[in-house]
Structures are given as structure tokens and as C-alpha cells.
Amino acid sequence: MDSEIDVLRFKLGRVLDLLHAKLGAGQVEPRLMIENKVTRTVSNTAFMTALSAIYGRLKVLAPRSADVIFDEEVRMSAVRRKPLVDLEREAKEATRFLIPFASVRQEAVGHGGFHTGVLGFATPGFRWVYDCGSWRKKSMLSSRVKAFLARSRADLHAPDIDALFVSHFDADHVNGLETLFEGSVGVPTSVKMVVAPYLSPREVVATIGRAAAAGRDSGNLIRAAADPAGYFGDKGVETLVLIRPDGPLPPTGEGAGGLPVLPTPHPPDRDGLTLEFFDVNGKPVQINPPEAGKINVIVADPGSFFEMTSYGRALDWIFLPHAHEWRFNREKIAAECRRLLKLDPDDPSFNRALVDKLRTRVGLKSVKKLYCGMNSNGTSMSLYAGPRTSDSDRVVYGKKVRSSGWLLTGDAPLNRKDAFAQWRGSFAPVASLVGRLMLPHHGAERNFNEELTTYASKATPFLTVDRADYVGLKRPPRRVRTALDDRFVAVTEKRLLAEVSGPSSGKAQVSEVEKW
């Protein structure tokens, strides 16, 4: 009996720590939360549920001491919060260096993707994830997710994930989202923002049809593709940013060597490490707090980007997404939707009607039949995460890597000349800053473009792959290996790819940053 009470006490302390980190000490009253006397919002509903469940169990096991235990843990959590306030003050002073530490990992999950990153000064201040899925190694993925959340919550930072980037809705890239959102220690994962490619109704059908044809058409995948606002909104996500595919190339300017450069925005003066969103011209895109129980939805044009700022100053780390446009069989799929599904993709209510149709076996079978035989791989979003310019004093510690940027490609069809031209144009401003370049579609030959070998000359290519497929020369195949001269890194279920970077004067902190 005592051991279960100890476990409950531990869980209660962790929930209270996360609560204070997310909402701020003094702004909430845990006692009122368990008595359901606080208005439920996206921000606190999960905490109210968790606290009530733990307190209710304590009342069953120890009815006379439950209140004493609860109040003790509330006081101890407030005491633990104070050192973090001091560290935040130190971080504000450190902002003058403009270079936050970065701890970045391509996690070992086999054929799939789980990319994680952390930025911060004295403590972790911003966390991001790109994709969360695995084809054959879901148990491995689950353990990696739990380990990430343990690191994420170790310093009382909230939310657990500031930005979740989704390349596309193939199962091997997103079938771990439910595990990710489920969280750990009885507390769901809090995600502030999700960034994903915008899917037209035709692309929704192509995405779901492809999943159905492969037998990977889970209800969660269907809803995430067809109704992302509803799916992520139910998970407590505050903002959903959908990136329109392709479109005009980003505007160019004359930088060093005549290369195109990103516009230099003027960030607002906000406290702490903050992610700001800008359009293709460097104009701020306002992201307001969502109404209670709702989610902000922003559809952004190509060339939009995110930049890390702190107290009104731009830092040396940006996130630049690019979604290619799926162009094959668009009209044919529209015609088949009208014929087989009796639905019109041009109708504003199409997506909702499609979700209803897919709840039936006949409807799902019709979508699968519609897709089969068509070349329609859907839209995939690439992402650059790294320094803005080469002027930064950022270095990679302990590695023979000249650049610290990461360029992640999902399943981008870079073999297509038009798609590669758009992709290359979007990432031209940062090509010389890429140190790690993901091979698209796990090194598949049909997505590979030999120009990748010269596009980012400083980059080390890598791919995410099952070890058996790598050893068996299935991924990447011989032609790709030959083109790369066998100079690449295979991230398998047994090997991750990780690095720490930061200011050149910060080498003494490397061991601490590695724990992030």
C-alpha cells in the first residue's frame, strides 16, 4: 500500500511542476482545480484531469492523509520553481550573445522518422519535433518518445513541445503521433504549435487512398489528413500552421557571393526564447492566443519562415519549411470522387463529407479503389532548421562538421526536375549552412537526385532505415550509394545521429547541453 502512495506522490509532484512551468506559479490554485472550480481551457484541462485522478486515488488509499500529502506536494513544487526563475533571469542576460545552444537528434527508430531538437541558454527553452513514426519498430519508437519526454520535462519547461512539424501523412512518418500525444507519467504531452503541409481535397483523397491501398488506413491517420484542425485541436494544440505548396520562389537579394538571402525581419519585444512567424517578405504573422477549447488555423504562403527571438532580438536559428505540390492525376481523382463517392472535391464541405464516408467499409473500399493504379504520392514538407547566415559564431562541438544546419526532406520527390528546382530555390539562402542533409524517402532511388551531392557541398547525407534493409543494400540501393561515394550516415534502430552546437565560447557547457 505504501509503495503505491509513494508512486502517487511522485506523479503528483511531476504534474504540479509541469503545471507551474506551463501556467506560472501563483496564477493557478491546484486545490481549486481538483474541486473543479477553475474554468476548463485548452491550457489546463489536462492538468485538472490528472490532478483529480491522482487525488481521487489518494483519498481511496489514505483518506485521512490525502489532503496533507496533496498540500505538501503543492508547497514543495513552489519551492522547486524558484531556482528556475533565477535561471530565466540569467538567460535574459545571456541573450546578448544571440547564440542559443542546440542539441539535435535524429532518433534511432528504423524505417520512419523521429527528429528532435532543443534550444536554450542556461536551460532548455524551446523544443521541436519533425515527424513521429516507424514502419516496423513501433516499440522502439515508443521508448524513444518516452525518453524524449523525460528529457523534455526534466527542467520544468512547458510546453513539452513548442513546435511539431509533420512532413506528410504516410503511416511510417505519423503512426507514432498517438503515442507522442499520450505522454507519460499519466500526463498527456502538451504541444503548442503544429506545422504541416496544406492539403487540397484532391491531395487528401490521394493521401488516404494510398494509405488504404497499403493497409495503413487508421482512423487517426484519416482524420489527421482530412481534418487536421479537429484532430490536433482535440489534442490541445493551440495553433496549426498549414504551408501552401510550392508557388513563387522566395524573393532574392544580393548577399555574399550573389546568393539569395532571406529578408531580415524586426521581431517584437517578447520576454524569453520565442518563436516568431514571418511571411515571405519578412512581415510578422500575428499568432493570437486561441479561444478556450479552440485552435488557431493559419494557412501560410510558400516562403514563410520561423525565427527564434529573445527580448526583441533575432537569434541565429530559423525554421524554413517547403512543401512541394502534388501534380499528377488531379483531375482524374476529382472525376473519380464524383463517380465513386458521389462527392465533389470543389465543394467546401468535401473534407467533412469524406470523413463521414470513410467511417463506412464501403466508403473506405471506394477510396482504395479510386486510388489504385494512380501515380499520386501526395505532398511532403521539407524543413531547414539551423543558423540564418554564416556570420554566426556557432560551432559544432566534437565533430568534424563545418555547418550546423539540418535539412530534413520527408518523402520529397526530388527526382522530378520541377520539384527539385522549387526545392532548391526555397533552400538556396541556407544551402551553404547545411551540415546534415536527409536523403528523401529513406534513400529510395525514385526520390533521389544526383544534384543533391553538390547542392549542399558541406553537408553529410543521412537516411533513416531499418538495419536489415541497409545491410541488404535495399536502402539506399547501389546507384544511390555510388552517387554518394558511400559517404553517408545510416540512422537505424540501433544508431542515432546527434550533435550539439553553440557559441564558440561555450565548450565548457557541452556535457550539460548533451543531457537536453
N, C-alpha and C positions, 0 to 999 in steps of 0.2 A: 504493500500500500504506500509506504513512504517513498519508494523509488518512483512511483507514478506521480506523486505530488512534486517530487524534485524535477521531473521532466516537465510538468505543467508550469512550475515556477520558471524554469529556463525559457520555455516557449513564451510565457507572459513577458519576461524581461526583453526578449528579442522583439516581440510585437510592439511593446512600448517604446523601445529605442527607435524602431523604424517609424513609428507614429510621430515622435518628436522631431525626427530628422525631416520628415516629409511636410508636416504642418507647422512645426516650430513650437518650442517649449513655451508654455503659458497661453498658447492660442487654443488649446483643447483641454477638456476635462475628462479623463478616462472613466471616472465614476459615472458621469452623465451619459457617456457613450454606452456603457453596459446596461444602463437603465432606459436606453432608447429615448433619451431626452435631447438628442442632438439631431438636427436636420440631416438626413442622408443625402450625400452628394457623391459625385464620381470620386472625389478625393478621399472620403472617409468611410464609405460603405464597407469596404473590405476589412478595415480595421475594426469597425463596430461588430461585424460578424465574428471575426477571430477572437476579439476580447470577450464577447458574450459566451462563445463556445467554451473558452478556457475557464472563465469564471464559473459557468454553469457546472462544469465537471468538478472544479474545486469544491463547490457547495455540496456536491454529492459525496465526495471522498472525505472532506473535512469541513462539515457545516459550521463548526464553532470557530475555526481559524481561517476560513476562506477570505473574509474581509481583511484580516490582519495581513495575510500574505499578499493580497492584492495591493493594499496601501503601501506596504514595504517596497514592493517592486516599482510602484509609481515614484516613490521618493528616490530610490536608487537610480532609476532611469534619468531623473532630473539631474542628479549628481554627475552621472556619466556624460551628460550633454555639455557640461560647462567646458571641458578641455577642447571640444570641437569648436566652440565659439572663439576661443583663443587662436586656434589654428586657422580659422577663417580670416581672422584679423591679420595674421601673418601672411596668408595667401594674398590678401589685398596689397600688402607691401611688396610681395614678390612679383606682382603683375608688371612692375616696371621693366622686368626682363623680357616680357612678351612671349616667352617660350615655355609653354607647359610641358611637363614630362608626358610621354606617351608610352603605354605598354600595350602592344598589339599582338594578337594571336590568331592564326588560322588553326582552329582546334582539330584534333585527331578524331574524325568521325567516319572515315572511309569515303565511299562514293556519296557525296552530299555536300553540305556546307554549313559551317557554324563559325563565323568570323566575329571576334570580339575585340573591343578596344576601350582603353581608359585614358583620359587626360586629367591632369591636375598639377598643382604646385606642391603644397605641403601634404595634401591628402588627395585621393581621387575626387574629382569634381564633375566629371562628365563621362558617361558610358554609352557605347553604341554597339549594335549587333547588325551583321549583314547575313541574312538567311539563317534558317534553323531547320535542317532536315538531314536525313540519311537514308540511303536506299536499303541496305542490308544490316546496318549496325545501329539500330534504334536504341538498344540497351546502352551501347557506348555513348550515343548522343545524349541519352538521359543522364548518364553520370557526368558528362561534360557540362551539361546545363546546370546540374546541382552544384558542381564545383565553381562554376562562374557565379552563381547566385551567392554562394558562401563568400567569395571574394568581394562581390558587389556590396554585400550587407555588412562587411566586417568593420567599416568605418562610419556606420550610421548614416551613410549618404542615401538620399532618396531623390527621385525615384530609382528603382533598381536599374532601369534602362531609360536613358534620356531620348534616344533615337533608335528605332528598329527599322532597318532598311530591308525591303523584300525585293529580290531581283525579279522573280516571277512565281507563278503558282503551279509549278511542277512539284509533284509529291516529294521528290528527293531534296527539294530546297525548302519546303514548308511543312513537312509532315511532323516536325517537332514543335510547331508553334503551340499546340495544346499543352505539351509538357512544359514549355517555357512559361506560358501564362499561368499554369497551375501553381508554379512556385515551389516553395519548400518551407519546412517548419510550420506548416499549417497556414502560411500567409501567401496569397496569390502574388505573382510578380506585377509590379507597377511599371507601366510603360507610358511615358509622356507623349511621345510622337511616333507615328509610323509613316514611312515614306515608301511608296510603291509606284509602279508604272500605271498610268491611266489606261484602262481597257475599254475600247468601244464595244457595243453589243456584239458585233461580229467576232471580236477578239475574245470576248467572254465565252461564246459558243465554241470557238476553236480550242481554248484552254481546257474547258470542261470536257469537250468531246475527246480530246487527246488523252486526258486522264481516264475517261471511261473506257476508251479503247485499250488502255494498258491495265485496266482493273484497279486503278488507284483513285477512284472517284468517291472519296469520303464526303460525308455531309459537310464537314468543316471546310474542306477544300472548295467544294461547290459554293458555299456561302461566302467564303473569303474572296473568291474571284468575282462572283455575281453581285454581292452586296458587301463590299469591304467596309463601308461606314457602319452598317449594322453589326458585322462580325467583330470589328475592332472596338466599336463603341461599347458592345456588351462586355468587353474585357477591361473597360475602364480607361481606354486610351483617350487622351484629351484632344489630340489633333491628328488628322490624316491628311497628308500631302500626296497628291497624285500627280506624277510627272508626265506631261504630254510627250508622245514620242517624236523623235527627230525634229523636223521643222528647220528653220534657218539656222545656219551656223552662228555661234556666238560672235558678237562684233569684235573686230580685231583692231589693235593699236600697234604702234611701233615701240616694241620693247627692245631689250638687249638682243642683238642678232636679228632684229626684224621679226621676231616671233610674236604671234598673237598673245595678248595679255588679258586677264580678267579685269573688269572695272574695279576701281578702288572705292568701296562704299564708306559711308560715315555712320558707324554703329551708334545706337542710342546709349545713353549713360545708364547702364543697369548694374546692380551690385552682383559681384561674384562671377564665376565662369558661366557664360551664357552662349547659347547657340542662336544666332540671328539668321534670318532668311532674306535673301535678296533676289530680285528678278534679273534678267539678262543684262540690264543696264546699270545694275548696282543700286537700284532703288529698294529701300526696305519694304518687305511684305509683312504687314501687321498681322500678328497672331494673337488674338484676344483670348482670355480665359473662356472656356466653354460654359454654356448654361448648365445648371445642375442636371445630371443624367443625360447630357447630350455630348456630341463630338463635333469639333470644328472640322470642316472639309474644305481643303484648298486645292484647286486644280491649277497647276503651275505650268508655265510655258517652258519649252526647251531653253537651256542655257541658265536657268535659275540655279542658285547655289546657296550653300550654308557656310557661315564663317563663325569661328569661335571668337568671342569678345570677352572683355572683363573690364568693368568700370569705364565703359565708353571707349575702350581701346581695342583695336583689332589685333588678335594674336596670329601666330604663324601657322594656323591649322584650319583647313577648309574641307568641306564635303561637296563634291561636284558630281551630280547624277546625270546619266544619259540613257534614255530609253529609245530603242530603235522601233521603227514602225513595221508591223507585220503587213505584208502587201499581197500575199498570194490568196487566190480563191475567195476574195472578199464578196464579190457579187454572187458567186456560186453558193456560198454559205448563206447569204441573205435569201436567195431564192429557195434553198432547201429548208430554211427556217419557216418560210411561208407555206411550203408544201407539206413538210412532215410534221411540224409543230403547230401549224396554224397561228404563228406569231410573226409580227412584223418587227425586225430589228430597228426600224426607224421610229417606232412608237416609243414615247418617253417612258411608258410603263413596262417596256420589254423585259428588263432585268428582273423585276419583281414577278412578272408572269412566268419567266423562265425558271426561277427558283421554285415556284409552286408546281410547275410541270415536272421538274426533276425530283420532286418528292414521290413521284409515282414510278413504278417499274417500267411502265410503257413509255413514259416521257424520257427516262434515262436511256432506255434502249433506242429510242428515236434519235436522241442526240449522238449516241455512239454510232448509229448507222449513218447519220448525216456527216460525221467527221471522217469515217473510214475512207481511205483512198485519196484524201486531200492532203496537199502539202501545206500545212498550217501549224507552224511551231509556236505561234503566239509571240508576245512581246517580252523582252528581257531587259532589265535595267542594270547597267554597269555603274560603278561608283569609284571615284577617286577620293581617298582620304589621306591627307598629308599636308605638307607646307604649301603656302601660296607661291612663294618665289625662292630663288636660290640665294637671296640676300640673308636668309635666316642663318643664325649661328647654331642651328640644330645639328647634332651628330648622332650616329647610331653607335651605341656602346658595345665594345667587344666583338664586332662583326666587320668583315671586310665588305661592307655595303656603302656605296658612295651617296645614296639618296635614301630618304626615309619615307617616301610616299608609297601608298598601296593602291593599285588599280585592280579592282575586282570586276569580273566580267559575266558572272552567271552563265547563261547559255546563249550569249550574244552570237548572232550568225555572221561572224567576221570574215567568213569565206566569201560573202557577197560583196561585190565591188561597191555598190551603192551604200550598203550598210556600213562597210569599213570606212568609206570616205566621210560619212556623217560622224561616225565614232571618232575617227582620227581628228576631225575638225573640232569636235567638242572638247577633246582632251589635249589638243595641241599646246595650250598655255602651260600645261603641267608635265608634258612628256619628259622633259629633262630631269624632273623631280621624282620620277617613279623608281623605287628601288625594288619593289615586288610586283610582278605582273602575273595575274591569274590567267591561265590558259582557258579559253571558253569551253563550256560543255565537257569539263573533266578531261580535256586534252583530245576530244574527238576530232578526227580528221575532217569531217564535214563542216566544222565550225572554224577550222584553223586557217590562218592567212600567213604566208611566209614573210610578209612585210612586218609582222609583229617582231621579228628578230632584229630589225633595225629601227622600229618606231620609237621604242624607249631604250636607247642604247645602254643606259646604266642599270637597267632592271634585270633581276634574276627571275626567270619564269618559274611558276609553280602550278601544280594542279592538285585537286582533291580526288582521291581514287582509292578503291579497295586494294589492299596489298596484293591479293591474288590476281587481280586484273593488271596491276602494274608489273608484277613478276612475269605474268604470262604474255606480256607485250600487247595486251588488248588496249590499255590506256596508259600513256599515249601510244599509238601504233608506230611502226617503224618509220614511216615517212615523216611524221612529226618529230620523232627523236632525231632523225638525221638532219632535218632542217634546223633543229636547235643545237646540233652538235653535242647532244646528250648533256647539255648544260642547263639543267632544271632541277627543281626540288619536288619530290613526290610526297604530298601530305596524305598519309594513310591512317588507318585506325590505330596504328602503333607509333606514329610520328607526327608531331605538330610542328608548326613554323611560328616562332615567336621572336620578338625583338623589342628592345627598349631604346628610346631616343629622348633627347632633351638638350638643354643648353650645354655647350662645351665645358662650362664651369661646374656642371652638376654631377660629375662622375662619382662623388662620394655618396650620392643618394641612390645609386643604381640598385643595390641589393634590396633597398626598401621598395623601390618602384616595381621591381620584379614580382613582389608579393601581390601587387594590384591585380 
